[in-house]
Amino acid sequence: MSEPGSNNVLPAFRTPGEDMVPFLGAMTPAQRLAKGLEMHDLARCLVASGVRARHPDWDHARVRAEVCRIMTADDKD
């Protein structure tokens, strides 16, 4: 596992940078929720792309199961 602050792994949770605070503060709660869901969908797509790249022989169901496993894993070794 990488050291905290390492460029190898993004932290699971991060405080928004000062440049993001005005942007987020101007959004309604519904807009912030929509943006969070959009980012989650993007993360899921990126994980799926990585799984497909590592396992091109896997079918859709197996890729989907692996994406679910990765996205819900407690430990991110």
Beta strands, then each sheet from edge to edge (+ up, - down):
end
